[in-house]
């Protein structure tokens, strides 16, 4: 068995950034992501978001590629949400992924847990919210 300590901050949005992740679905969606991640031997440290996108702090074992994990989670949650709540739910095609050091893990978890507050107070980390922008400096997790 391999020893691994890998931490990732993943971000993806709803198709066309439609505000579909409503409070009444959030807990169910997040618990589904945690359960499905556990099935793939991944550890979700935090999952949260706002109406048009979500953030996941996760440890993915080396036997699964990051893209495979995201594909499985996005695909299964899209199917789950379509079956349970929507006629057709879709995520955007891409996603953002950022590696996190063990030293910054707690700060990243705190950032994700406080997503709604960060968006309400405009204290977001821009690169984590706009994955199309590739010219930002390295991420620093800190509270303002």
VOGULUM-567576 format. One record per atom (N, C-alpha, C, O): atom name; x, y, z. Coordinates in pm, whole numbers, always signed. Layout:
# residues N
R   site        x        y        z
R     CA        X        Y        Z
...
//
This chain:
# residues 144
R   site        x        y        z
R      N      +85     -118       +0
R     CA       +0       +0       +0
R      C      +89     +125       +0
R      O     +188     +131      +73
R      N      +54     +221      -81
R     CA     +132     +344      -93
R      C      +90     +445      +14
R      O      -26     +452      +54
R      N     +186     +522      +58
R     CA     +160     +633     +149
R      C     +141     +757      +61
R      O     +225     +784      -24
R      N      +33     +831      +82
R     CA       +9     +951       +1
R      C      -58    +1060      +84
R      O     -141    +1033     +170
R      N      -18    +1182      +55
R     CA      -75    +1302     +116
R      C      -90    +1404       +3
R      O       -2    +1487      -19
R      N     -200    +1396      -68
R     CA     -226    +1483     -182
R      C     -354    +1562     -156
R      O     -456    +1505     -120
R      N     -347    +1691     -174
R     CA     -462    +1778     -146
R      C     -488    +1866     -268
R      O     -397    +1928     -322
R      N     -613    +1872     -309
R     CA     -650    +1951     -426
R      C     -770    +2038     -394
R      O     -860    +2001     -319
R      N     -769    +2156     -455
R     CA     -884    +2246     -450
R      C     -943    +2244     -591
R      O     -881    +2293     -685
R      N    -1062    +2188     -603
R     CA    -1131    +2178     -731
R      C    -1246    +2277     -735
R      O    -1313    +2301     -634
R      N    -1269    +2334     -852
R     CA    -1378    +2429     -871
R      C    -1444    +2399    -1006
R      O    -1374    +2383    -1107
R      N    -1576    +2390    -1008
R     CA    -1647    +2384    -1136
R      C    -1785    +2444    -1118
R      O    -1838    +2453    -1008
R      N    -1841    +2484    -1230
R     CA    -1969    +2555    -1227
R      C    -2078    +2482    -1303
R      O    -2054    +2384    -1374
R      N    -2197    +2533    -1285
R     CA    -2310    +2483    -1361
R      C    -2296    +2528    -1506
R      O    -2227    +2627    -1534
R      N    -2360    +2458    -1597
R     CA    -2353    +2497    -1738
R      C    -2407    +2639    -1753
R      O    -2513    +2673    -1702
R      N    -2332    +2720    -1824
R     CA    -2366    +2862    -1848
R      C    -2375    +2942    -1718
R      O    -2433    +3050    -1715
R      N    -2318    +2887    -1611
R     CA    -2320    +2950    -1478
R      C    -2463    +2987    -1434
R      O    -2486    +3090    -1371
R      N    -2557    +2900    -1469
R     CA    -2695    +2920    -1425
R      C    -2703    +2897    -1275
R      O    -2637    +2807    -1223
R      N    -2782    +2976    -1203
R     CA    -2791    +2963    -1057
R      C    -2882    +2847    -1014
R      O    -2993    +2869     -966
R      N    -2835    +2726    -1032
R     CA    -2916    +2607    -1009
R      C    -2892    +2539     -875
R      O    -2975    +2458     -832
R      N    -2782    +2568     -809
R     CA    -2752    +2502     -682
R      C    -2821    +2581     -571
R      O    -2762    +2668     -508
R      N    -2946    +2547     -550
R     CA    -3028    +2618     -453
R      C    -3009    +2560     -313
R      O    -2974    +2443     -299
R      N    -3030    +2642     -211
R     CA    -3012    +2593      -74
R      C    -3087    +2463      -44
R      O    -3038    +2380      +32
R      N    -3204    +2444     -103
R     CA    -3281    +2323      -74
R      C    -3217    +2196     -132
R      O    -3252    +2086      -89
R      N    -3123    +2210     -229
R     CA    -3054    +2095     -286
R      C    -2913    +2078     -233
R      O    -2855    +1970     -245
R      N    -2857    +2183     -174
R     CA    -2714    +2183     -138
R      C    -2671    +2066      -52
R      O    -2581    +1992      -89
R      N    -2734    +2048      +62
R     CA    -2690    +1941     +153
R      C    -2695    +1805      +85
R      O    -2604    +1724     +101
R      N    -2800    +1781      +10
R     CA    -2813    +1654      -61
R      C    -2700    +1638     -162
R      O    -2638    +1531     -170
R      N    -2673    +1743     -241
R     CA    -2565    +1739     -340
R      C    -2430    +1716     -273
R      O    -2354    +1630     -316
R      N    -2401    +1792     -169
R     CA    -2271    +1781     -102
R      C    -2253    +1645      -37
R      O    -2145    +1587      -42
R      N    -2358    +1593      +25
R     CA    -2350    +1460      +85
R      C    -2331    +1353      -23
R      O    -2261    +1254       -1
R      N    -2394    +1371     -138
R     CA    -2375    +1278     -248
R      C    -2230    +1279     -294
R      O    -2170    +1173     -316
R      N    -2172    +1398     -309
R     CA    -2032    +1410     -350
R      C    -1940    +1340     -249
R      O    -1847    +1270     -288
R      N    -1966    +1360     -122
R     CA    -1885    +1295      -18
R      C    -1898    +1143      -26
R      O    -1798    +1072      -22
R      N    -2021    +1095      -39
R     CA    -2044     +950      -48
R      C    -1979     +888     -171
R      O    -1917     +782     -161
R      N    -1993     +953     -285
R     CA    -1934     +902     -409
R      C    -1781     +907     -400
R      O    -1714     +816     -449
R      N    -1727    +1012     -340
R     CA    -1583    +1023     -322
R      C    -1531     +911     -233
R      O    -1428     +851     -262
R      N    -1602     +884     -125
R     CA    -1563     +774      -37
R      C    -1560     +641     -114
R      O    -1471     +559      -92
R      N    -1656     +621     -202
R     CA    -1662     +500     -283
R      C    -1535     +484     -367
R      O    -1488     +373     -389
R      N    -1479     +597     -414
R     CA    -1357     +595     -495
R      C    -1230     +608     -409
R      O    -1122     +632     -462
R      N    -1243     +592     -278
R     CA    -1132     +601     -183
R      C    -1069     +740     -178
R      O     -951     +755     -148
R      N    -1149     +841     -208
R     CA    -1106     +981     -199
R      C    -1160    +1040      -69
R      O    -1263     +995      -18
R      N    -1090    +1139      -17
R     CA    -1131    +1202     +109
R      C    -1171    +1346      +81
R      O    -1088    +1427      +40
R      N    -1297    +1379     +104
R     CA    -1343    +1517      +90
R      C    -1321    +1586     +223
R      O    -1375    +1546     +325
R      N    -1240    +1691     +220
R     CA    -1213    +1768     +340
R      C    -1314    +1880     +356
R      O    -1344    +1922     +468
R      N    -1367    +1929     +244
R     CA    -1467    +2035     +247
R      C    -1533    +2044     +111
R      O    -1468    +2026       +8
R      N    -1661    +2072     +111
R     CA    -1735    +2098      -13
R      C    -1838    +2205      +17
R      O    -1910    +2197     +117
R      N    -1845    +2304      -69
R     CA    -1940    +2414      -50
R      C    -1940    +2496     -178
R      O    -1859    +2473     -268
R      N    -2029    +2589     -186
R     CA    -2034    +2674     -304
R      C    -2144    +2776     -295
R      O    -2198    +2806     -188
R      N    -2175    +2829     -410
R     CA    -2285    +2924     -425
R      C    -2373    +2871     -537
R      O    -2350    +2760     -586
R      N    -2471    +2946     -579
R     CA    -2573    +2895     -670
R      C    -2521    +2850     -807
R      O    -2586    +2768     -873
R      N    -2407    +2903     -851
R     CA    -2361    +2869     -986
R      C    -2228    +2792     -992
R      O    -2182    +2760    -1102
R      N    -2167    +2763     -880
R     CA    -2044    +2684     -881
R      C    -2015    +2627     -743
R      O    -2071    +2672     -643
R      N    -1927    +2528     -740
R     CA    -1889    +2471     -612
R      C    -1739    +2450     -603
R      O    -1668    +2447     -704
R      N    -1694    +2435     -480
R     CA    -1553    +2412     -448
R      C    -1546    +2281     -369
R      O    -1630    +2253     -284
R      N    -1443    +2202     -399
R     CA    -1421    +2077     -327
R      C    -1274    +2070     -289
R      O    -1187    +2080     -375
R      N    -1246    +2053     -161
R     CA    -1110    +2023     -115
R      C    -1107    +1872      -95
R      O    -1182    +1818      -14
R      N    -1020    +1805     -169
R     CA    -1023    +1660     -170
R      C     -883    +1603     -179
R      O     -792    +1662     -238
R      N     -867    +1487     -119
R     CA     -746    +1407     -135
R      C     -781    +1292     -228
R      O     -874    +1215     -202
R      N     -707    +1282     -337
R     CA     -731    +1179     -438
R      C     -611    +1085     -438
R      O     -498    +1131     -455
R      N     -633     +955     -420
R     CA     -519     +863     -418
R      C     -451     +857     -555
R      O     -515     +881     -657
R      N     -322     +827     -558
R     CA     -247     +825     -684
R      C     -301     +729     -789
R      O     -274     +747     -908
R      N     -377     +629     -749
R     CA     -431     +532     -846
R      C     -541     +592     -934
R      O     -580     +533    -1034
R      N     -593     +710     -896
R     CA     -698     +778     -973
R      C     -643     +912    -1019
R      O     -590     +988     -938
R      N     -657     +942    -1146
R     CA     -613    +1073    -1194
R      C     -715    +1179    -1151
R      O     -831    +1149    -1126
R      N     -669    +1301    -1144
R     CA     -757    +1411    -1107
R      C     -871    +1422    -1207
R      O     -987    +1436    -1168
R      N     -839    +1414    -1335
R     CA     -944    +1428    -1438
R      C    -1045    +1313    -1429
R      O    -1164    +1334    -1453
R      N     -999    +1194    -1396
R     CA    -1091    +1081    -1379
R      C    -1186    +1106    -1261
R      O    -1306    +1082    -1270
R      N    -1130    +1153    -1151
R     CA    -1212    +1184    -1034
R      C    -1319    +1288    -1070
R      O    -1438    +1268    -1042
R      N    -1277    +1398    -1130
R     CA    -1372    +1506    -1164
R      C    -1478    +1453    -1259
R      O    -1597    +1481    -1242
R      N    -1436    +1378    -1360
R     CA    -1532    +1323    -1456
R      C    -1635    +1235    -1386
R      O    -1755    +1245    -1414
R      N    -1590    +1149    -1295
R     CA    -1682    +1059    -1225
R      C    -1777    +1138    -1134
R      O    -1896    +1108    -1129
R      N    -1725    +1237    -1063
R     CA    -1809    +1314     -971
R      C    -1907    +1402    -1048
R      O    -2026    +1405    -1016
R      N    -1858    +1473    -1149
R     CA    -1948    +1557    -1228
R      C    -2054    +1474    -1300
R      O    -2171    +1511    -1303
R      N    -2013    +1363    -1357
R     CA    -2108    +1277    -1429
R      C    -2213    +1219    -1339
R      O    -2332    +1222    -1371
R      N    -2170    +1166    -1225
R     CA    -2268    +1102    -1136
R      C    -2358    +1204    -1068
R      O    -2476    +1178    -1048
R      N    -2304    +1322    -1032
R     CA    -2391    +1423     -970
R      C    -2489    +1481    -1071
R      O    -2604    +1510    -1037
R      N    -2445    +1497    -1195
R     CA    -2535    +1545    -1299
R      C    -2652    +1448    -1317
R      O    -2767    +1488    -1325
R      N    -2619    +1320    -1323
R     CA    -2723    +1218    -1335
R      C    -2814    +1218    -1211
R      O    -2936    +1213    -1223
R      N    -2754    +1224    -1094
R     CA    -2830    +1223     -969
R      C    -2926    +1342     -961
R      O    -3044    +1325     -929
R      N    -2874    +1462     -989
R     CA    -2959    +1581     -981
R      C    -3068    +1580    -1088
R      O    -3179    +1628    -1063
R      N    -3038    +1527    -1205
R     CA    -3141    +1516    -1309
R      C    -3250    +1419    -1266
R      O    -3369    +1448    -1284
R      N    -3213    +1307    -1211
R     CA    -3311    +1208    -1166
R      C    -3397    +1259    -1052
R      O    -3517    +1231    -1046
R      N    -3335    +1335     -960
R     CA    -3405    +1372     -837
R      C    -3475    +1508     -843
R      O    -3583    +1524     -787
R      N    -3413    +1608     -910
R     CA    -3465    +1744     -899
R      C    -3494    +1815    -1031
R      O    -3579    +1904    -1036
R      N    -3425    +1779    -1138
R     CA    -3430    +1857    -1261
R      C    -3469    +1769    -1379
R      O    -3457    +1646    -1374
R      N    -3517    +1834    -1486
R     CA    -3540    +1758    -1609
R      C    -3406    +1730    -1678
R      O    -3389    +1628    -1744
R      N    -3310    +1823    -1661
R     CA    -3176    +1804    -1717
R      C    -3080    +1898    -1646
R      O    -3089    +2019    -1661
R      N    -2988    +1842    -1569
R     CA    -2888    +1922    -1500
R      C    -2753    +1896    -1565
R      O    -2717    +1782    -1592
R      N    -2677    +2005    -1590
R     CA    -2545    +1989    -1650
R      C    -2445    +2081    -1582
R      O    -2478    +2191    -1539
R      N    -2322    +2032    -1574
R     CA    -2210    +2113    -1528
R      C    -2140    +2173    -1650
R      O    -2157    +2125    -1762
R      N    -2061    +2277    -1627
R     CA    -1976    +2330    -1734
R      C    -1877    +2223    -1776
R      O    -1854    +2127    -1702
R      N    -1818    +2238    -1893
R     CA    -1725    +2137    -1943
R      C    -1593    +2133    -1866
R      O    -1540    +2025    -1842
R      N    -1540    +2247    -1827
R     CA    -1409    +2249    -1762
R      C    -1416    +2247    -1611
R      O    -1523    +2232    -1551
R      N    -1300    +2261    -1552
R     CA    -1289    +2271    -1407
R      C    -1154    +2333    -1375
R      O    -1064    +2336    -1459
R      N    -1142    +2382    -1254
R     CA    -1014    +2433    -1206
R      C     -960    +2337    -1102
R      O    -1035    +2280    -1023
R      N     -828    +2320    -1102
R     CA     -765    +2236    -1000
R      C     -639    +2306     -953
R      O     -560    +2356    -1033
R      N     -622    +2308     -823
R     CA     -507    +2373     -760
R      C     -455    +2279     -653
R      O     -533    +2228     -572
R      N     -325    +2255     -651
R     CA     -269    +2171     -547
R      C     -251    +2255     -421
R      O     -227    +2375     -427
R      N     -263    +2189     -309
R     CA     -254    +2257     -179
R      C     -149    +2186      -96
R      O     -144    +2063      -91
R      N      -66    +2263      -30
R     CA      +30    +2202      +62
R      C      -42    +2167     +192
R      O     -146    +2224     +224
R      N      +14    +2073     +265
R     CA      -45    +2038     +394
R      C      -52    +2161     +485
R      O     -146    +2177     +563
R      N      +49    +2247     +474
R     CA      +55    +2369     +555
R      C      -65    +2462     +529
R      O     -111    +2529     +621
R      N     -116    +2465     +405
R     CA     -228    +2553     +371
R      C     -364    +2483     +371
R      O     -465    +2546     +338
R      N     -367    +2357     +407
R     CA     -492    +2281     +401
R      C     -602    +2342     +486
R      O     -714    +2359     +439
R      N     -573    +2375     +611
R     CA     -676    +2432     +700
R      C     -731    +2564     +647
R      O     -850    +2590     +657
R      N     -643    +2647     +590
R     CA     -689    +2774     +534
R      C     -777    +2751     +411
R      O     -876    +2822     +392
R      N     -742    +2653     +329
R     CA     -823    +2622     +211
R      C     -961    +2570     +253
R      O    -1062    +2608     +195
R      N     -964    +2484     +353
R     CA    -1091    +2432     +404
R      C    -1177    +2546     +456
R      O    -1297    +2551     +428
R      N    -1117    +2636     +530
R     CA    -1190    +2751     +584
R      C    -1245    +2838     +471
R      O    -1359    +2885     +478
R      N    -1165    +2859     +366
R     CA    -1211    +2938     +251
R      C    -1335    +2874     +187
R      O    -1431    +2943     +155
R      N    -1331    +2743     +169
R     CA    -1444    +2674     +107
R      C    -1566    +2676     +198
R      O    -1677    +2699     +152
R      N    -1547    +2652     +326
R     CA    -1661    +2653     +418
R      C    -1731    +2789     +423
R      O    -1850    +2796     +452
R      N    -1657    +2896     +395
R     CA    -1712    +3031     +402
R      C    -1743    +3090     +264
R      O    -1739    +3212     +247
R      N    -1773    +3007     +167
R     CA    -1798    +3054      +31
R      C    -1906    +3162      +23
R      O    -1885    +3265      -42
R      N    -2017    +3140      +87
R     CA    -2128    +3237      +76
R      C    -2088    +3372     +137
R      O    -2124    +3477      +83
R      N    -2016    +3369     +246
R     CA    -1969    +3492     +308
R      C    -1869    +3563     +218
R      O    -1876    +3685     +201
R      N    -1776    +3488     +161
R     CA    -1677    +3549      +71
R      C    -1744    +3615      -49
R      O    -1705    +3725      -90
R      N    -1844    +3550     -104
R     CA    -1914    +3609     -219
R      C    -1996    +3730     -177
R      O    -2001    +3830     -249
R      N    -2060    +3723      -63
R     CA    -2141    +3835      -15
R      C    -2055    +3957      +19
R      O    -2097    +4070       -2
R      N    -1934    +3933      +70
R     CA    -1846    +4043     +114
R      C    -1737    +4078      +14
R      O    -1651    +4161      +42
R      N    -1740    +4016     -103
R     CA    -1638    +4037     -207
R      C    -1496    +4012     -155
R      O    -1404    +4088     -184
R      N    -1480    +3906      -78
R     CA    -1347    +3867      -28
R      C    -1302    +3736      -93
R      O    -1232    +3656      -31
R      N    -1342    +3716     -215
R     CA    -1306    +3594     -286
R      C    -1161    +3600     -332
R      O    -1101    +3708     -339
R      N    -1105    +3486     -363
R     CA     -974    +3477     -427
R      C    -1004    +3463     -577
R      O    -1050    +3358     -621
R      N     -979    +3568     -656
R     CA    -1024    +3570     -796
R      C     -990    +3447     -879
R      O    -1075    +3399     -954
R      N     -868    +3396     -869
R     CA     -831    +3282     -953
R      C     -915    +3158     -920
R      O     -936    +3073    -1007
R      N     -961    +3146     -798
R     CA    -1043    +3031     -760
R      C    -1187    +3044     -808
R      O    -1260    +2946     -812
R      N    -1226    +3165     -843
R     CA    -1364    +3188     -885
R      C    -1378    +3202    -1035
R      O    -1488    +3184    -1088
R      N    -1270    +3232    -1106
R     CA    -1273    +3248    -1250
R      C    -1163    +3163    -1310
R      O    -1051    +3210    -1329
R      N    -1195    +3037    -1341
R     CA    -1092    +2946    -1387
R      C    -1044    +2978    -1528
R      O     -947    +2917    -1574
R      N    -1108    +3071    -1596
R     CA    -1061    +3110    -1730
R      C     -940    +3202    -1722
R      O     -863    +3211    -1818
R      N     -922    +3270    -1609
R     CA     -813    +3365    -1593
R      C     -688    +3290    -1548
R      O     -682    +3242    -1434
R      N     -591    +3280    -1634
R     CA     -470    +3203    -1605
R      C     -351    +3289    -1563
R      O     -244    +3234    -1535
R      N     -366    +3422    -1556
R     CA     -252    +3511    -1534
R      C     -241    +3563    -1391
R      O     -171    +3661    -1367
R      N     -308    +3500    -1297
R     CA     -302    +3546    -1159
R      C     -180    +3490    -1088
R      O     -129    +3385    -1128
R      N     -133    +3557     -985
R     CA      -19    +3505     -908
R      C      -59    +3383     -827
R      O     -177    +3349     -821
R      N      +38    +3315     -765
R     CA       +6    +3197     -682
R      C      -98    +3232     -576
R      O     -106    +3345     -529
R      N     -175    +3133     -540
R     CA     -284    +3151     -444
R      C     -229    +3164     -303
R      O     -142    +3087     -262
R      N     -279    +3261     -232
R     CA     -248    +3276      -90
R      C     -382    +3274      -16
R      O     -466    +3361      -39
R      N     -400    +3178      +70
R     CA     -521    +3169     +149
R      C     -502    +3256     +272
R      O     -416    +3228     +355
R      N     -581    +3358     +283
R     CA     -575    +3440     +404
R      C     -707    +3514     +419
R      O     -772    +3547     +320
R      N     -743    +3540     +540
R     CA     -865    +3614     +567
R      C     -834    +3762     +566
R      O     -730    +3804     +616
R      N     -923    +3841     +509
R     CA     -904    +3986     +506
R      C     -969    +4051     +625
R      O     -964    +4173     +640
//
